[in-house]
Amino acid sequence: MKMGIGSGTYQASQGNAAVACVPDAISFAEPRSGTVRFATMALAIAAGVAGGSILDSRVATTDALTAMFVVLALVGGFLSTWSPCGYSSLSLLRPAGRYSFGSVARWTPTFLTHVLGYAVGALVLGGALGFAGWLLFEQLPFTYMVAGMSVLAIGYGVHQFGFLKMPYPQRRAQVPHDARYRFSSWVIGLLYGFALGMNYLTYVQTPMLYIVTGVALFSGDVQTAITIFAIFNIGRCLPVAINFLPVSNQAAQAWLARWQERAVEVDGFLLLSIGSAALTLLFI
């Protein structure tokens, strides 16, 4: 389904706003049929069971579980780009003016402070969850944590395919768009990075966040929890680096819109396959 809308888009730099009226042409991906979604869901579970069986015979269980979780956390952070704030960050945190070596060089401090904001967010959120877990769950057996998070991942995987309704507690908020008119670009990058890096201050459209949060909490270790959110936030932050390339805002936004539904399917597929693989590793 395609929708063409004539609208005004705003480009702002250092508090000076210029208005450029351009036609939007955005292609929205349509959801697949129930039959296709069910088949994809079954394939994800089968792939997870098969993958878990193969890993069980070749890799130590703890190493295999750790590697799968790192993949889930990193990819989950990347998939959060398909949240409202992901669209906004790619659009608002851009070099000012026409693309050139100079404009990118002037924009680089904004990207670096954005990364710093994500790092501080991981430190604060991961540190808080790790400390709470140390107080409450330090003695929790590792297998209990893995089993619980795996079942939760499978539940949210089914949720992503539309066959189960799971709780989705989120703060329905975005980063403040008016900040670009009140602060320098590097300050905006820092503020946006921290707000998004805290993960629960804005809406995040991937339930992988809940798995990451649960593992960080039940790990019972501050350093581990910070590392977990650092991995997730790397995935969240990296897409902004596309603005180092000569890619227009409209092209980036149109690409995100075209892959919106597929991103949800990838999300669900990974949750189901990794959750199934983890349970297979635990119980075979």
N, C-alpha and C positions, 0 to 999 in steps of 0.2 A: 504494500500500500504506500503510495507516495502522496505527499501533501506539499503544495507550494504556497507559501505565505509571504506576502510583502511586509516587511517589518524594518524597523530601524535598529541598528546595532551601534553601540557606543564604544569608542576607543578612548581610553584615558591614560594620561601619563603625567605623573608628578602633580596631580591635582588639576591639570588642564584637560577638559573634556572636549572632544571634537565629535560631531555627529556625522555618521555616514549611513545613508539609507541604502540598503542592499537587499535584494530578494533572497529569502531563505528557500532552499530546496533540500528537504530532509526526507530520507527514505526510512520508514519504520518497518522493522522486521515483524512479521506476523507469527503468532504462536503456532506450533505444530498441532496436529490432531491428537486426540487422546490415545489412539492406537499407537501412533509413532512415539509419543512420550512414554507410554507404558513399555514399549519394546526397548527404548533407549535406557529406561530405568532398569529393566531386567538385564540388559547387556552390561550395565555398570556393575551390578551386583555379581554377575557371573565373572566379569573381569577381575573384580576384587578378590573373590574366592580363589580363582586360578592364580592370580598374582601372589596372594598370601601363601598358597601352597608351594609355589616355586621359591619364594623368599625363605620359607621355613627350612628348606633343604640346603640353602646356599649361604645364608647370612644369619648372624646372631639376631635373635628376636628383638633385643633392645636397640640394636643398630638399625634394623629394618623399620621399626616403629618410629625412631627418631628421624630417619630420612623421609619417611612418608609425611610426618607432621611438618617438617621444614618445607616440603613441597606445598602442602595444604596452606600453611601460613603465608608463604610468599605469593602463591597464586591467588589466595584469598584477598591479600592486600591489593593486588593488581585488579581483580574483579570488582573491587570497591570503586573503581573509576566509573563504573556505570551507575553510580549514585548521583543525586543532584549536585552534590558538592564536587564530585569528580568532573562533571561537565563544567562547573563554574571555575574550578581551578585552572583547567586547561585553557579556558577562554579569557580569564582575567589576568592570570600571571603570564603575560606574554611580553616580548620585547616591544618597546614603543616605536611607532613609525614603521617605515619600510624595512624589510629584512636586509641586513648587511652585517659585516663583521663588527662594525662599531656598535650597532644596536644590540647585537647579541652580547658583546663585551660589557656594555653598560647594564644589561639585564642579568648577567651572571651573578652579581651579589644578591639579587632577589632570589635566584634559585638556591644559592648557598644558605641564605637565612631560612628559606623554606625547608631545606633539609634539616637545618638546626632545630627548627620548630618541631618537626617530626621526632627528632632525637630526644628533645626535652619531653615531648608527650609520652614516648615510650618509657623514658626514665620515671616519670611521675606515675603513670598508670600501672606499668609493670612493677614498679617498686611498691606501690600501695597494695596491689593484689598479691605480690610475693610475700609481703610482710603479714597480710591477713591470713594467707595460706600457711605460713610458718606458725602462726598462733593457733590455727584451727585444724589444719589437715596434715601436719608434719608426719604423723604416724599412719596416714592413709596408705594401704598397700598399693604398689604401682599397678598391679593387674586390675584392681578395682577401678582406679582412675581411667585406665585405658579402656576397660570394658564399658564404663559409663559414658565416656566421651565418644566411643565408637557407636553405641546405640543412639546417642543424641545426634551424631553426624548422619546416621542412616535416616533418622526421623526427619531431619531438616532437608536431606536429599530428596526424600519423597515429597516434602513440602514444596521444594523448588519445581517439581514436575506437576504440581497441582493436584495430588491425590491424597494429601493430608494437610490439615490446618494445624500449624505449630505456633506457639506464642512467639511474637516478634516485638519485644519491647524496644522501642527506639524513641529518641527525642526528635520530634518532627521539626527540625531546624536546619538552617544552612549557615555557611559563613556569611558575615555581614558584607553585602555588596557595596554599601556606601563607604566602606573603609577606603576604597580607592580614591575617593574625593577628599579624604581627610589626612592621609598619611603618605609618606614616601613609599616608593615601590618596594624597597628592601624591608621596610617595616610591615607592609602588607604580607609579603612572603613569610615573614616570621610569625605573624598572627595567624595566618591561614594554616601554616604548618603545625603550629601548636594545637589549634582547634581541631584539625583533622587528625593529628597524631594522638590526641586523647581518645579518639574513636567513638566516645559516647556523648560528645557535645553536639554532634550533627548526625543526620540520618545516614546510615551505611546500608547499602542494598546488597549485603551478602551475609547469610547466617554463619559463614565460616568464622565471623567475628566471635560468635558465642563459643565455638569450639576452642578458638585461641584463648579466649578469656577463661574458660573452664580449665584448660591445661595449665595456664599461668597460675591460676588460683590454687589448684590441687597439687601443683608441683611442690608447694611448701618451701620454696627457695627464692629469695629476692633476685639473685643474679640470673637464675633461669627464667623467671617471669619477665625481667627486663629484656633479656635476649629474645624471648618469644615475640614480644611486641615490637622489638627492633626489626625482626625479620618481616613481620606483618607490615610495618610502616615503610620498609624499603619497597615492598610491592606497591604500596599506596603512592609513594613519592615519585618513583621512577617515570611514570607516564608524563609528568610535567617536563621531563627532559626532552620530549619531542619538540619543544619550543626552541631548542638549539638548531633545529632543522628548518628549511624554508617550506614549512607546511602551514597553509592558511588556517585561520580559526574555523572558517566554514567547512573546510575539508575534514578537519579533526572532529568537529561536532557531527557532521553527516556520517562519518565512519562509525562513531559511537552509536548513533541512532540505528544504523543498519544492523549492528551486531548486538543490540539490546537484548533481544530474546535468546539469541545464541549464548550470550554470556550467562544468563540464568541457567540454561541447560548445562553448560560446562561446570557451573557451580554445583548443580545437583549431581552431575555425573561423578565429579571428584569426591563429593561428600559420601556418596553411596559406595564407590569403589574403594576408597581409602578406609571407610568405616568397616566394610565387609572384609577387606584384607587384614585389618587389625584384629578383628574378631577371629578370623581364621588362624592367624599367628598365635593367638592366645589359647585356642581350644583344640588344635590338632596335635 
